[in-house]
Amino acid sequence: MIDGAVRTDLIFVAEMVMVLVITTGVAQNAIYLFQLVVAAFELRRRPPILDARRLWSRYAGVAPRIAIIAPAFNEEATIIASTHAMLAQKYPDFDVIIVNDGSTDTTLERLIADFELHPVDEPIDLTLDHEPIRRVYRSSVVQRLMVIDKENGGKGDAQNAALNLCRAPLCCVMDGDTLLEPDALLRVVRPFVDDPERVVAVGATIRIANGTRIVDGQVEEVGVPKSFIARVQIIEYLRSFLMARLAWSRIGAIVLISGAFGVFRRDTLVAVGGYARGSMGEDLDVVIRLHRHLRREKQEYHIPFVPDPVCWTEVPEKLSVLARQRSRWQNGALECFFRHRGMALNPRYGRVGIAGFGQMLIVDVLGPIVEVLGYLTLPFFWYIGALNTESLLILTALVFGLGTFNSVASLILAELELRPYPRARDVLILGTAAILENFGYRQLHNLWRLRGYWHFLRSKKHWGEMPRAGFGQEESLVTSRNRQRSNA
Amino acid sequence: MFTFLTLSAALLILASVAMIVALVVARHRAYRREQREAKAQAAIETMLADALAQGDQPTLDRSLEGLAVDLRHSMVLNALQVTGDTAKAMLSATLDVPAIRIDLLRVLKRGAEEKRVEACELLAHATSEESRTALDKALHDRSWHVQLAAARALAHRTAAAPATMIERLSPTALRSARLVEIFRPFATTVDAIAHDPGHSAAVRTSALAAIQHDDQARARDLSVRLVQDDDPRIARTAARFLDEGAPHGSTLVAEARAA
């Protein structure tokens, strides 16, 4: 089609693009495979203790006090159910601190009415910066509940305000819309009890509530959502969050404890200056700063990840909402990577620098650009004859083959060791989603991530709205909605 | 080469599909089996509860002997945590029934880590000499969780704080805050251990923490004396207690350090 020097140049460019796409794709999948193997080893070595009574008999006697910190911004749909679930924790000694981060809806009013809150004077430690606190409330009916009402400043800002008022040695930082399992704290405190001198933070497994029947803030029946988008996210959570974090915690390279649930030693969090205000990835940033600080101080430390499921969260079922969420995550990841770029592949930071930041570089920084570049250019090169059919075929087969294998293997490992979904039908549905996610969803996901790139380059910081159906009092509205859909 | 790689990739997808099908079949069977077992367990739990309520030891022994090993262990463990003193005594006697004891000792030797921990927790309630010997051996188990469980089980049977026994645990086990539980029943008599530089820092801090849990005033006096200890871990534990747990703690730390 094209002859002469132009054709030679195009072939060269096509080969270069192909090498780049193959190298990045294989590296990405090799990381996932490695994580899967390490996660399998870790799960086999230390399976979760399923019986909460055992946990209580072993750990309750020595469990340190924990403060649950939950920032809430316009969470009127879920805040009451979430707070009830937090207060229903089976744990010997804990407080609950809800931070109303300048909500414009009725979040605060609902809390005041439901828990009979009254204003109190609490001594505030001024170590960490945050927007002004308007008022602090205590509940007349539940002694351990405190509500902080403050000016809007973002999630990190709200968490800092709570850290200043928190008096417990450990703080459990979570989202206001996350639903806790009754024994969540007991499960996640285990590493702190097992190694109190070295453990500074613990992450745990977050599960997707869509499709699950929730009654009075308690999970009654685990199920798979009707929406394909939500099903795919279950696979993503298993592959990228559960297996990846379990593996990286095993080798001491974990760089992210999800903002939806994590437990930290308060003194260490304060020592690193608390959460970054106005950051798009404050949860990632704080863990990286913990590593940086503790390595500089030459302290022996460990950040484990507990595979036990401890809390439930709703995921978006609308593409537009999911697109905003993923763009934001990408923006946050890039922000943290470039802010702490000195740690990337730096042997001074050990496994965190090499493995943790290495993964961020390949998966978050290079991944979306290279993959979208491949999708756009390679068919074009093939069309003009600069790339032969066999090369295009092998590339496509490799990308889809490895991607499918990784997703399915993650699901199988989770099913064998953790059994998150008891019914065979659910496993079949999720297995199908694990295969189908590679055809269409994955490409779309990369486009959203590219949008995150664009926002990052323009320094655009916007969290966007995440509409919640709410866990409800009687039954999760998510389930109700799904049922209505299925009935229709 | 190209054909080979393309075929390999296609095989990966096929393998994924095959794995899903296999998993679905296995899960379906497991689900059915679990439902059957749950029904059987419910029936046996009722029988056990009746036997415990009526004080009928032979029925209890028989019903437990008839159960699968895993089920038996977990049921006895659960029952020990919730039942009254008489029932506990009955269950303890059951643990010395030969068939059950042999099971437990076998699990302690060859079971998975969690099962070995459970076996230690059960053997804490058994009275035979054989079980004691097995627990002694378990102090050197490859898993520190099992070591700790064995130490707790042995402490359950001793009359004095088992400081020397604890010194035999691995360094990882010695880091655990759960050591405190071993000293708690002896909290009134462990001041000397907390003071004795002959013991390891882990044992001394655990003794100190047990006292702090038991008697705040006594712990404050002891901590004031230990805040200047040669061992930094002891000094840190004492200072932390004074800082966080005692009234005017910071002043006490400053005064003790000045002295």
Contacts between the chains, C-beta under 8 A, distances in Angstrom:
chain1	res1	chain2	res2	distance
A	45	B	113	7.7
A	46	B	113	7.4
A	47	B	114	6.8
A	49	B	114	6.8
A	51	B	74	7.1
A	51	B	78	7.7
A	53	B	78	6.0
A	53	B	81	5.9
A	54	B	77	7.2
A	54	B	118	7.8
A	57	B	81	5.6
A	57	B	121	7.7
A	58	B	178	7.2
A	59	B	178	7.5
A	61	B	180	7.9
A	61	B	181	5.3
A	61	B	184	7.3
A	62	B	177	4.9
A	62	B	178	5.6
A	62	B	180	5.5
A	62	B	181	6.0
A	64	B	177	8.0
A	169	B	244	7.6
A	192	B	177	7.7
A	193	B	176	6.7
A	193	B	177	4.7
A	193	B	178	6.0
A	194	B	175	7.5
A	194	B	176	5.1
A	194	B	177	7.5
A	194	B	178	7.3
A	195	B	172	7.7
A	195	B	175	5.1
A	195	B	176	6.8
A	196	B	175	7.4
A	196	B	176	7.8
A	196	B	177	4.7
A	197	B	175	6.2
A	197	B	233	8.0
A	198	B	175	7.3
A	390	B	2	4.1
A	390	B	3	7.7
A	390	B	6	7.6
A	391	B	2	7.2
A	393	B	2	7.3
A	393	B	6	5.4
A	394	B	2	5.3
A	394	B	5	4.9
A	394	B	6	5.0
A	394	B	9	7.3
A	397	B	5	7.2
A	397	B	6	4.7
A	397	B	9	3.4
A	397	B	10	6.0
A	398	B	5	6.8
A	398	B	9	5.1
A	400	B	9	7.0
A	400	B	13	6.8
A	401	B	8	7.3
A	401	B	9	3.1
A	401	B	10	6.6
A	401	B	11	7.7
A	401	B	12	3.9
A	401	B	13	5.4
A	402	B	9	7.2
A	402	B	12	6.5
A	404	B	12	6.6
A	404	B	13	5.0
A	404	B	16	4.9
A	405	B	12	4.3
A	405	B	13	7.3
A	405	B	15	6.8
A	405	B	16	5.3
A	407	B	16	7.8
A	408	B	16	3.8
A	408	B	17	8.0
A	408	B	19	5.8
A	408	B	20	6.1
A	409	B	16	7.6
A	409	B	19	7.4
A	411	B	20	7.7
A	411	B	23	7.9
A	412	B	19	5.5
A	412	B	20	7.6
A	412	B	23	5.5
A	415	B	23	5.8
A	415	B	27	6.8
A	416	B	23	7.8
A	422	B	27	7.9
A	422	B	31	6.1
A	422	B	34	7.9
A	423	B	27	7.5
A	423	B	31	6.4
A	424	B	24	4.9
A	424	B	25	7.5
A	424	B	27	4.3
A	424	B	28	3.7
A	424	B	31	6.1
A	427	B	20	7.4
A	427	B	23	5.7
A	427	B	24	5.2
A	427	B	27	5.1
A	428	B	20	6.9
A	428	B	24	4.7
A	431	B	20	3.3
A	431	B	23	7.0
A	431	B	24	6.9
A	432	B	20	7.6
A	434	B	16	7.4
A	434	B	20	7.5
A	435	B	13	7.3
A	435	B	16	6.3
A	435	B	17	6.9
A	435	B	20	7.7
